[in-house]
Amino acid sequence: MDQLIVVDAANVIGSRPDGWWKDRAGAARRLLAQLAGLGNTADVIVVLEGAAKAGADVASAPLKAVLAEGSGDDAIVEVVATADYDTIIVVTADRELRARVAAHGAETVGPSWLWTRIAE
């Protein structure tokens, strides 16, 4: 596949006030489960940070979870900078991150773009 979708999990999860802050690992697990279908149309990398990293235990092909050692944003930029795809789409609403990944040729979309595709 020549398309990669990189998901800023913290930003996407945080875009919906559904109580995610009470169980960050659980919120990450739910997001990963919901993203499983996207792997049929593109490669998907989900970047998890902090307490949400414990939710990576459910990640399976075709999804790949990247567990950020420090900043999730830095991990996303590293993924984008080293990826070899025709199209890279980063899902985030973070303006600074959008600028950083655009410098490496990535397109950016907001969390609502992703939530719409998950619902389809």
N, CA, C and O atoms as CSV, one atom per row, in Angstrom:
chain,resi,resn,atom,element,x,y,z
A,1,MET,N,N,0.849,-1.187,0.000
A,1,MET,CA,C,0.000,0.000,0.000
A,1,MET,C,C,0.884,1.236,0.000
A,1,MET,O,O,1.962,1.251,0.593
A,2,ASP,N,N,0.424,2.227,-0.648
A,2,ASP,CA,C,1.250,3.430,-0.729
A,2,ASP,C,C,0.703,4.575,0.110
A,2,ASP,O,O,1.109,5.724,-0.069
A,3,GLN,N,N,-0.206,4.274,1.017
A,3,GLN,CA,C,-0.741,5.310,1.902
A,3,GLN,C,C,-0.549,4.897,3.359
A,3,GLN,O,O,-0.801,3.754,3.739
A,4,LEU,N,N,-0.101,5.854,4.160
A,4,LEU,CA,C,0.072,5.649,5.594
A,4,LEU,C,C,-0.770,6.667,6.343
A,4,LEU,O,O,-0.748,7.859,6.035
A,5,ILE,N,N,-1.512,6.184,7.328
A,5,ILE,CA,C,-2.262,7.060,8.222
A,5,ILE,C,C,-1.594,6.966,9.586
A,5,ILE,O,O,-1.481,5.881,10.157
A,6,VAL,N,N,-1.152,8.109,10.106
A,6,VAL,CA,C,-0.518,8.183,11.418
A,6,VAL,C,C,-1.494,8.875,12.357
A,6,VAL,O,O,-1.914,10.002,12.095
A,7,VAL,N,N,-1.853,8.215,13.440
A,7,VAL,CA,C,-2.880,8.719,14.350
A,7,VAL,C,C,-2.249,9.233,15.644
A,7,VAL,O,O,-1.566,8.493,16.352
A,8,ASP,N,N,-2.487,10.496,15.936
A,8,ASP,CA,C,-2.111,11.109,17.211
A,8,ASP,C,C,-3.193,10.687,18.203
A,8,ASP,O,O,-4.188,11.389,18.388
A,9,ALA,N,N,-2.988,9.537,18.837
A,9,ALA,CA,C,-4.041,8.948,19.676
A,9,ALA,C,C,-4.506,9.883,20.781
A,9,ALA,O,O,-5.706,9.989,21.034
A,10,ALA,N,N,-3.581,10.560,21.439
A,10,ALA,CA,C,-3.971,11.451,22.536
A,10,ALA,C,C,-4.902,12.548,22.032
A,10,ALA,O,O,-5.882,12.893,22.692
A,11,ASN,N,N,-4.592,13.086,20.872
A,11,ASN,CA,C,-5.389,14.163,20.317
A,11,ASN,C,C,-6.753,13.667,19.854
A,11,ASN,O,O,-7.768,14.322,20.088
A,12,VAL,N,N,-6.775,12.522,19.206
A,12,VAL,CA,C,-8.037,11.960,18.712
A,12,VAL,C,C,-8.933,11.549,19.882
A,12,VAL,O,O,-10.119,11.876,19.904
A,13,ILE,N,N,-8.370,10.840,20.842
A,13,ILE,CA,C,-9.155,10.416,22.013
A,13,ILE,C,C,-9.671,11.644,22.773
A,13,ILE,O,O,-10.824,11.675,23.201
A,14,GLY,N,N,-8.825,12.633,22.934
A,14,GLY,CA,C,-9.199,13.837,23.666
A,14,GLY,C,C,-10.217,14.720,22.972
A,14,GLY,O,O,-10.741,15.656,23.576
A,15,SER,N,N,-10.504,14.432,21.708
A,15,SER,CA,C,-11.463,15.257,20.971
A,15,SER,C,C,-12.910,14.952,21.329
A,15,SER,O,O,-13.821,15.662,20.904
A,16,ARG,N,N,-13.125,13.897,22.111
A,16,ARG,CA,C,-14.483,13.517,22.518
A,16,ARG,C,C,-14.550,13.417,24.037
A,16,ARG,O,O,-13.828,12.621,24.637
A,17,PRO,N,N,-15.397,14.205,24.654
A,17,PRO,CA,C,-15.500,14.187,26.125
A,17,PRO,C,C,-16.339,13.011,26.624
A,17,PRO,O,O,-17.454,13.193,27.112
A,18,ASP,N,N,-15.789,11.806,26.496
A,18,ASP,CA,C,-16.543,10.608,26.860
A,18,ASP,C,C,-16.028,9.927,28.124
A,18,ASP,O,O,-16.316,8.755,28.362
A,19,GLY,N,N,-15.265,10.662,28.936
A,19,GLY,CA,C,-14.724,10.103,30.168
A,19,GLY,C,C,-13.383,9.419,29.998
A,19,GLY,O,O,-12.935,8.720,30.907
A,20,TRP,N,N,-12.730,9.601,28.860
A,20,TRP,CA,C,-11.450,8.946,28.572
A,20,TRP,C,C,-10.401,9.192,29.653
A,20,TRP,O,O,-9.537,8.344,29.880
A,21,TRP,N,N,-10.467,10.336,30.316
A,21,TRP,CA,C,-9.459,10.702,31.311
A,21,TRP,C,C,-9.503,9.803,32.547
A,21,TRP,O,O,-8.551,9.773,33.326
A,22,LYS,N,N,-10.599,9.076,32.726
A,22,LYS,CA,C,-10.721,8.159,33.868
A,22,LYS,C,C,-9.989,6.841,33.611
A,22,LYS,O,O,-9.606,6.146,34.552
A,23,ASP,N,N,-9.797,6.502,32.339
A,23,ASP,CA,C,-9.153,5.238,31.971
A,23,ASP,C,C,-8.466,5.419,30.620
A,23,ASP,O,O,-9.014,5.052,29.580
A,24,ARG,N,N,-7.280,5.979,30.649
A,24,ARG,CA,C,-6.562,6.285,29.402
A,24,ARG,C,C,-6.204,5.019,28.622
A,24,ARG,O,O,-6.299,5.006,27.395
A,25,ALA,N,N,-5.795,3.963,29.314
A,25,ALA,CA,C,-5.473,2.707,28.626
A,25,ALA,C,C,-6.725,2.117,27.977
A,25,ALA,O,O,-6.667,1.624,26.850
A,26,GLY,N,N,-7.835,2.166,28.672
A,26,GLY,CA,C,-9.095,1.668,28.118
A,26,GLY,C,C,-9.531,2.469,26.903
A,26,GLY,O,O,-10.022,1.905,25.925
A,27,ALA,N,N,-9.354,3.783,26.964
A,27,ALA,CA,C,-9.690,4.630,25.822
A,27,ALA,C,C,-8.816,4.280,24.624
A,27,ALA,O,O,-9.295,4.256,23.490
A,28,ALA,N,N,-7.535,4.008,24.870
A,28,ALA,CA,C,-6.624,3.612,23.790
A,28,ALA,C,C,-7.054,2.273,23.200
A,28,ALA,O,O,-7.036,2.107,21.980
A,29,ARG,N,N,-7.436,1.325,24.033
A,29,ARG,CA,C,-7.899,0.019,23.549
A,29,ARG,C,C,-9.129,0.171,22.653
A,29,ARG,O,O,-9.222,-0.452,21.596
A,30,ARG,N,N,-10.069,1.008,23.094
A,30,ARG,CA,C,-11.281,1.219,22.290
A,30,ARG,C,C,-10.936,1.833,20.939
A,30,ARG,O,O,-11.476,1.421,19.912
A,31,LEU,N,N,-10.038,2.820,20.936
A,31,LEU,CA,C,-9.649,3.449,19.675
A,31,LEU,C,C,-8.982,2.436,18.754
A,31,LEU,O,O,-9.313,2.370,17.570
A,32,LEU,N,N,-8.056,1.654,19.272
A,32,LEU,CA,C,-7.379,0.652,18.447
A,32,LEU,C,C,-8.375,-0.340,17.860
A,32,LEU,O,O,-8.263,-0.710,16.691
A,33,ALA,N,N,-9.340,-0.772,18.654
A,33,ALA,CA,C,-10.352,-1.703,18.151
A,33,ALA,C,C,-11.175,-1.068,17.038
A,33,ALA,O,O,-11.505,-1.724,16.050
A,34,GLN,N,N,-11.502,0.201,17.199
A,34,GLN,CA,C,-12.293,0.898,16.189
A,34,GLN,C,C,-11.500,1.131,14.902
A,34,GLN,O,O,-12.085,1.207,13.821
A,35,LEU,N,N,-10.191,1.243,15.008
A,35,LEU,CA,C,-9.348,1.522,13.843
A,35,LEU,C,C,-9.026,0.283,13.015
A,35,LEU,O,O,-8.505,0.410,11.907
A,36,ALA,N,N,-9.316,-0.885,13.512
A,36,ALA,CA,C,-8.925,-2.127,12.839
A,36,ALA,C,C,-9.358,-2.164,11.376
A,36,ALA,O,O,-8.597,-2.644,10.535
A,37,GLY,N,N,-10.532,-1.684,11.050
A,37,GLY,CA,C,-11.028,-1.715,9.679
A,37,GLY,C,C,-10.295,-0.803,8.718
A,37,GLY,O,O,-10.312,-1.039,7.510
A,38,LEU,N,N,-9.650,0.236,9.231
A,38,LEU,CA,C,-8.923,1.149,8.347
A,38,LEU,C,C,-7.725,0.478,7.700
A,38,LEU,O,O,-7.278,0.901,6.633
A,39,GLY,N,N,-7.206,-0.549,8.325
A,39,GLY,CA,C,-6.041,-1.238,7.797
A,39,GLY,C,C,-6.291,-1.933,6.476
A,39,GLY,O,O,-5.350,-2.403,5.838
A,40,ASN,N,N,-7.540,-2.006,6.055
A,40,ASN,CA,C,-7.857,-2.612,4.764
A,40,ASN,C,C,-7.566,-1.667,3.614
A,40,ASN,O,O,-7.418,-2.110,2.475
A,41,THR,N,N,-7.482,-0.379,3.890
A,41,THR,CA,C,-7.294,0.605,2.827
A,41,THR,C,C,-5.958,1.334,2.904
A,41,THR,O,O,-5.550,1.978,1.938
A,42,ALA,N,N,-5.287,1.240,4.020
A,42,ALA,CA,C,-4.005,1.928,4.210
A,42,ALA,C,C,-3.265,1.288,5.367
A,42,ALA,O,O,-3.862,0.580,6.178
A,43,ASP,N,N,-1.967,1.534,5.444
A,43,ASP,CA,C,-1.232,1.148,6.639
A,43,ASP,C,C,-1.557,2.172,7.718
A,43,ASP,O,O,-1.671,3.364,7.432
A,44,VAL,N,N,-1.706,1.714,8.949
A,44,VAL,CA,C,-2.093,2.602,10.038
A,44,VAL,C,C,-1.102,2.450,11.187
A,44,VAL,O,O,-0.839,1.343,11.655
A,45,ILE,N,N,-0.553,3.586,11.634
A,45,ILE,CA,C,0.302,3.621,12.809
A,45,ILE,C,C,-0.363,4.530,13.828
A,45,ILE,O,O,-0.692,5.678,13.530
A,46,VAL,N,N,-0.558,4.010,15.030
A,46,VAL,CA,C,-1.171,4.770,16.112
A,46,VAL,C,C,-0.082,5.055,17.141
A,46,VAL,O,O,0.558,4.133,17.647
A,47,VAL,N,N,0.127,6.329,17.449
A,47,VAL,CA,C,1.154,6.712,18.411
A,47,VAL,C,C,0.498,6.942,19.764
A,47,VAL,O,O,-0.387,7.785,19.915
A,48,LEU,N,N,0.961,6.160,20.752
A,48,LEU,CA,C,0.432,6.241,22.106
A,48,LEU,C,C,1.505,6.788,23.035
A,48,LEU,O,O,2.693,6.518,22.858
A,49,GLU,N,N,1.073,7.560,24.027
A,49,GLU,CA,C,2.009,8.115,24.999
A,49,GLU,C,C,1.410,8.013,26.397
A,49,GLU,O,O,0.205,7.819,26.559
A,50,GLY,N,N,2.265,8.145,27.396
A,50,GLY,CA,C,1.808,8.158,28.781
A,50,GLY,C,C,1.047,6.906,29.155
A,50,GLY,O,O,1.374,5.807,28.709
A,51,ALA,N,N,0.018,7.085,29.988
A,51,ALA,CA,C,-0.774,5.968,30.496
A,51,ALA,C,C,-1.498,5.203,29.393
A,51,ALA,O,O,-1.839,4.033,29.571
A,52,ALA,N,N,-1.735,5.851,28.261
A,52,ALA,CA,C,-2.433,5.192,27.151
A,52,ALA,C,C,-1.619,4.061,26.544
A,52,ALA,O,O,-2.182,3.189,25.881
A,53,LYS,N,N,-0.303,4.053,26.755
A,53,LYS,CA,C,0.544,3.001,26.181
A,53,LYS,C,C,0.139,1.609,26.670
A,53,LYS,O,O,0.352,0.619,25.971
A,54,ALA,N,N,-0.434,1.536,27.844
A,54,ALA,CA,C,-0.872,0.238,28.377
A,54,ALA,C,C,-1.995,-0.354,27.533
A,54,ALA,O,O,-2.260,-1.553,27.627
A,55,GLY,N,N,-2.655,0.447,26.720
A,55,GLY,CA,C,-3.725,-0.030,25.862
A,55,GLY,C,C,-3.244,-0.690,24.587
A,55,GLY,O,O,-4.051,-1.210,23.816
A,56,ALA,N,N,-1.948,-0.676,24.354
A,56,ALA,CA,C,-1.393,-1.221,23.110
A,56,ALA,C,C,-1.461,-2.732,23.042
A,56,ALA,O,O,-1.160,-3.313,21.999
A,57,ASP,N,N,-1.850,-3.382,24.125
A,57,ASP,CA,C,-1.886,-4.842,24.133
A,57,ASP,C,C,-2.894,-5.424,23.158
A,57,ASP,O,O,-2.846,-6.621,22.876
A,58,VAL,N,N,-3.808,-4.611,22.634
A,58,VAL,CA,C,-4.785,-5.126,21.677
A,58,VAL,C,C,-4.415,-4.792,20.236
A,58,VAL,O,O,-5.113,-5.210,19.312
A,59,ALA,N,N,-3.343,-4.054,20.031
A,59,ALA,CA,C,-2.940,-3.698,18.675
A,59,ALA,C,C,-2.502,-4.946,17.933
A,59,ALA,O,O,-1.691,-5.728,18.429
A,60,SER,N,N,-3.041,-5.120,16.752
A,60,SER,CA,C,-2.659,-6.264,15.936
A,60,SER,C,C,-2.727,-5.863,14.473
A,60,SER,O,O,-3.333,-4.853,14.114
A,61,ALA,N,N,-2.099,-6.668,13.644
A,61,ALA,CA,C,-2.091,-6.380,12.213
A,61,ALA,C,C,-3.524,-6.163,11.764
A,61,ALA,O,O,-4.412,-6.885,12.217
A,62,PRO,N,N,-3.777,-5.234,10.923
A,62,PRO,CA,C,-2.845,-4.407,10.184
A,62,PRO,C,C,-2.416,-3.121,10.902
A,62,PRO,O,O,-1.709,-2.297,10.322
A,63,LEU,N,N,-2.834,-2.945,12.145
A,63,LEU,CA,C,-2.427,-1.748,12.888
A,63,LEU,C,C,-1.052,-1.948,13.503
A,63,LEU,O,O,-0.652,-3.062,13.841
A,64,LYS,N,N,-0.348,-0.846,13.636
A,64,LYS,CA,C,0.912,-0.879,14.366
A,64,LYS,C,C,0.834,0.219,15.421
A,64,LYS,O,O,0.473,1.356,15.115
A,65,ALA,N,N,1.170,-0.122,16.657
A,65,ALA,CA,C,1.215,0.878,17.722
A,65,ALA,C,C,2.665,1.266,17.964
A,65,ALA,O,O,3.539,0.407,18.078
A,66,VAL,N,N,2.907,2.560,18.042
A,66,VAL,CA,C,4.222,3.081,18.415
A,66,VAL,C,C,4.069,3.666,19.805
A,66,VAL,O,O,3.217,4.525,20.036
A,67,LEU,N,N,4.890,3.201,20.728
A,67,LEU,CA,C,4.834,3.673,22.105
A,67,LEU,C,C,5.903,4.745,22.280
A,67,LEU,O,O,7.098,4.452,22.262
A,68,ALA,N,N,5.466,5.979,22.447
A,68,ALA,CA,C,6.391,7.106,22.551
A,68,ALA,C,C,7.190,7.016,23.838
A,68,ALA,O,O,6.627,6.851,24.920
A,69,GLU,N,N,8.493,7.125,23.715
A,69,GLU,CA,C,9.361,7.138,24.893
A,69,GLU,C,C,9.189,8.442,25.670
A,69,GLU,O,O,9.222,8.454,26.900
A,70,GLY,N,N,9.008,9.521,24.946
A,70,GLY,CA,C,8.825,10.835,25.553
A,70,GLY,C,C,7.585,11.477,24.959
A,70,GLY,O,O,6.463,11.020,25.178
A,71,SER,N,N,7.803,12.527,24.215
A,71,SER,CA,C,6.716,13.261,23.582
A,71,SER,C,C,6.083,12.461,22.443
A,71,SER,O,O,6.776,11.954,21.562
A,72,GLY,N,N,4.774,12.361,22.478
A,72,GLY,CA,C,4.058,11.717,21.384
A,72,GLY,C,C,4.247,12.475,20.081
A,72,GLY,O,O,4.369,11.869,19.016
A,73,ASP,N,N,4.271,13.800,20.163
A,73,ASP,CA,C,4.476,14.609,18.960
A,73,ASP,C,C,5.823,14.319,18.331
A,73,ASP,O,O,5.925,14.199,17.110
A,74,ASP,N,N,6.862,14.205,19.151
A,74,ASP,CA,C,8.190,13.893,18.617
A,74,ASP,C,C,8.192,12.524,17.946
A,74,ASP,O,O,8.820,12.349,16.902
A,75,ALA,N,N,7.503,11.561,18.528
A,75,ALA,CA,C,7.425,10.219,17.939
A,75,ALA,C,C,6.691,10.261,16.603
A,75,ALA,O,O,7.086,9.571,15.663
A,76,ILE,N,N,5.639,11.052,16.506
A,76,ILE,CA,C,4.893,11.177,15.253
A,76,ILE,C,C,5.781,11.782,14.178
A,76,ILE,O,O,5.802,11.295,13.048
A,77,VAL,N,N,6.511,12.833,14.512
A,77,VAL,CA,C,7.408,13.464,13.544
A,77,VAL,C,C,8.464,12.464,13.078
A,77,VAL,O,O,8.798,12.424,11.894
A,78,GLU,N,N,8.987,11.667,13.987
A,78,GLU,CA,C,9.989,10.665,13.616
A,78,GLU,C,C,9.396,9.620,12.668
A,78,GLU,O,O,10.039,9.233,11.691
A,79,VAL,N,N,8.183,9.166,12.949
A,79,VAL,CA,C,7.512,8.204,12.069
A,79,VAL,C,C,7.367,8.794,10.674
A,79,VAL,O,O,7.686,8.139,9.682
A,80,VAL,N,N,6.889,10.025,10.597
A,80,VAL,CA,C,6.667,10.675,9.303
A,80,VAL,C,C,7.985,10.886,8.565
A,80,VAL,O,O,8.075,10.642,7.362
A,81,ALA,N,N,8.996,11.337,9.284
A,81,ALA,CA,C,10.283,11.649,8.655
A,81,ALA,C,C,10.963,10.406,8.083
A,81,ALA,O,O,11.730,10.510,7.127
A,82,THR,N,N,10.692,9.236,8.653
A,82,THR,CA,C,11.374,8.020,8.207
A,82,THR,C,C,10.497,7.113,7.340
A,82,THR,O,O,10.982,6.108,6.820
A,83,ALA,N,N,9.226,7.448,7.177
A,83,ALA,CA,C,8.308,6.610,6.406
A,83,ALA,C,C,8.534,6.796,4.906
A,83,ALA,O,O,8.867,7.886,4.443
A,84,ASP,N,N,8.346,5.710,4.164
A,84,ASP,CA,C,8.507,5.736,2.710
A,84,ASP,C,C,7.182,5.356,2.059
A,84,ASP,O,O,6.963,4.205,1.684
A,85,TYR,N,N,6.306,6.349,1.935
A,85,TYR,CA,C,4.980,6.165,1.351
A,85,TYR,C,C,4.713,7.293,0.366
A,85,TYR,O,O,5.273,8.382,0.491
A,86,ASP,N,N,3.851,7.028,-0.618
A,86,ASP,CA,C,3.450,8.075,-1.551
A,86,ASP,C,C,2.647,9.150,-0.832
A,86,ASP,O,O,2.815,10.342,-1.089
A,87,THR,N,N,1.772,8.715,0.075
A,87,THR,CA,C,0.915,9.633,0.814
A,87,THR,C,C,0.976,9.299,2.299
A,87,THR,O,O,0.808,8.148,2.701
A,88,ILE,N,N,1.220,10.329,3.102
A,88,ILE,CA,C,1.187,10.176,4.556
A,88,ILE,C,C,0.168,11.165,5.091
A,88,ILE,O,O,0.260,12.366,4.838
A,89,ILE,N,N,-0.798,10.655,5.827
A,89,ILE,CA,C,-1.834,11.492,6.432
A,89,ILE,C,C,-1.672,11.396,7.942
A,89,ILE,O,O,-1.670,10.298,8.500
A,90,VAL,N,N,-1.537,12.535,8.603
A,90,VAL,CA,C,-1.434,12.581,10.059
A,90,VAL,C,C,-2.746,13.116,10.604
A,90,VAL,O,O,-3.213,14.179,10.195
A,91,VAL,N,N,-3.333,12.379,11.524
A,91,VAL,CA,C,-4.601,12.766,12.134
A,91,VAL,C,C,-4.307,13.452,13.458
A,91,VAL,O,O,-3.901,12.810,14.427
A,92,THR,N,N,-4.518,14.769,13.488
A,92,THR,CA,C,-4.307,15.560,14.698
A,92,THR,C,C,-4.952,16.928,14.515
A,92,THR,O,O,-5.137,17.394,13.391
A,93,ALA,N,N,-5.290,17.561,15.623
A,93,ALA,CA,C,-5.772,18.937,15.589
A,93,ALA,C,C,-4.709,19.890,16.142
A,93,ALA,O,O,-4.933,21.098,16.227
A,94,ASP,N,N,-3.564,19.344,16.513
A,94,ASP,CA,C,-2.477,20.117,17.107
A,94,ASP,C,C,-1.790,20.954,16.025
A,94,ASP,O,O,-1.144,20.403,15.133
A,95,ARG,N,N,-1.924,22.262,16.100
A,95,ARG,CA,C,-1.384,23.153,15.053
A,95,ARG,C,C,0.122,23.059,14.914
A,95,ARG,O,O,0.645,23.029,13.800
A,96,GLU,N,N,0.816,23.011,16.024
A,96,GLU,CA,C,2.278,22.923,15.957
A,96,GLU,C,C,2.703,21.603,15.309
A,96,GLU,O,O,3.607,21.585,14.474
A,97,LEU,N,N,2.063,20.517,15.685
A,97,LEU,CA,C,2.386,19.219,15.099
A,97,LEU,C,C,2.067,19.220,13.605
A,97,LEU,O,O,2.829,18.670,12.809
A,98,ARG,N,N,0.963,19.825,13.226
A,98,ARG,CA,C,0.601,19.906,11.803
A,98,ARG,C,C,1.725,20.573,11.006
A,98,ARG,O,O,2.084,20.108,9.923
A,99,ALA,N,N,2.269,21.644,11.536
A,99,ALA,CA,C,3.358,22.347,10.844
A,99,ALA,C,C,4.610,21.477,10.782
A,99,ALA,O,O,5.300,21.449,9.763
A,100,ARG,N,N,4.899,20.779,11.854
A,100,ARG,CA,C,6.109,19.951,11.898
A,100,ARG,C,C,6.051,18.806,10.887
A,100,ARG,O,O,7.046,18.526,10.218
A,101,VAL,N,N,4.905,18.143,10.769
A,101,VAL,CA,C,4.823,17.017,9.827
A,101,VAL,C,C,4.675,17.494,8.386
A,101,VAL,O,O,5.111,16.811,7.459
A,102,ALA,N,N,4.062,18.661,8.193
A,102,ALA,CA,C,3.960,19.224,6.842
A,102,ALA,C,C,5.352,19.497,6.275
A,102,ALA,O,O,5.567,19.384,5.068
A,103,ALA,N,N,6.290,19.853,7.140
A,103,ALA,CA,C,7.666,20.091,6.706
A,103,ALA,C,C,8.301,18.821,6.134
A,103,ALA,O,O,9.297,18.891,5.414
A,104,HIS,N,N,7.723,17.661,6.456
A,104,HIS,CA,C,8.218,16.384,5.930
A,104,HIS,C,C,7.311,15.847,4.821
A,104,HIS,O,O,7.445,14.694,4.414
A,105,GLY,N,N,6.390,16.680,4.334
A,105,GLY,CA,C,5.542,16.305,3.209
A,105,GLY,C,C,4.245,15.609,3.556
A,105,GLY,O,O,3.545,15.144,2.656
A,106,ALA,N,N,3.900,15.522,4.834
A,106,ALA,CA,C,2.660,14.848,5.231
A,106,ALA,C,C,1.461,15.780,5.090
A,106,ALA,O,O,1.577,16.997,5.241
A,107,GLU,N,N,0.326,15.191,4.802
A,107,GLU,CA,C,-0.948,15.904,4.833
A,107,GLU,C,C,-1.486,15.774,6.252
A,107,GLU,O,O,-1.122,14.843,6.969
A,108,THR,N,N,-2.345,16.697,6.660
A,108,THR,CA,C,-2.954,16.579,7.976
A,108,THR,C,C,-4.466,16.723,7.875
A,108,THR,O,O,-4.994,17.448,7.032
A,109,VAL,N,N,-5.140,16.007,8.763
A,109,VAL,CA,C,-6.590,16.084,8.887
A,109,VAL,C,C,-6.916,16.087,10.372
A,109,VAL,O,O,-6.109,15.651,11.192
A,110,GLY,N,N,-8.086,16.573,10.711
A,110,GLY,CA,C,-8.506,16.623,12.103
A,110,GLY,C,C,-9.146,15.324,12.560
A,110,GLY,O,O,-9.456,14.455,11.745
A,111,PRO,N,N,-9.344,15.193,13.872
A,111,PRO,CA,C,-9.956,13.987,14.426
A,111,PRO,C,C,-11.325,13.650,13.829
A,111,PRO,O,O,-11.657,12.471,13.704
A,112,SER,N,N,-12.117,14.638,13.463
A,112,SER,CA,C,-13.449,14.347,12.921
A,112,SER,C,C,-13.356,13.550,11.621
A,112,SER,O,O,-14.232,12.735,11.329
A,113,TRP,N,N,-12.303,13.780,10.844
A,113,TRP,CA,C,-12.072,13.005,9.618
A,113,TRP,C,C,-11.973,11.514,9.958
A,113,TRP,O,O,-12.559,10.668,9.283
A,114,LEU,N,N,-11.228,11.217,11.006
A,114,LEU,CA,C,-11.034,9.831,11.425
A,114,LEU,C,C,-12.311,9.244,12.009
A,114,LEU,O,O,-12.701,8.131,11.655
A,115,TRP,N,N,-12.969,9.986,12.904
A,115,TRP,CA,C,-14.193,9.480,13.520
A,115,TRP,C,C,-15.240,9.165,12.454
A,115,TRP,O,O,-15.987,8.197,12.594
A,116,THR,N,N,-15.305,9.972,11.387
A,116,THR,CA,C,-16.257,9.717,10.306
A,116,THR,C,C,-15.940,8.405,9.619
A,116,THR,O,O,-16.853,7.635,9.320
A,117,ARG,N,N,-14.664,8.126,9.359
A,117,ARG,CA,C,-14.281,6.887,8.688
A,117,ARG,C,C,-14.507,5.663,9.579
A,117,ARG,O,O,-14.855,4.590,9.086
A,118,ILE,N,N,-14.312,5.823,10.868
A,118,ILE,CA,C,-14.546,4.714,11.791
A,118,ILE,C,C,-16.028,4.348,11.808
A,118,ILE,O,O,-16.388,3.175,11.904
A,119,ALA,N,N,-16.874,5.358,11.714
A,119,ALA,CA,C,-18.326,5.147,11.773
A,119,ALA,C,C,-18.893,4.516,10.499
A,119,ALA,O,O,-19.997,3.970,10.524
A,120,GLU,N,N,-18.155,4.582,9.387
A,120,GLU,CA,C,-18.675,4.073,8.107
A,120,GLU,C,C,-18.784,2.572,8.085
A,120,GLU,O,O,-19.204,1.999,7.080
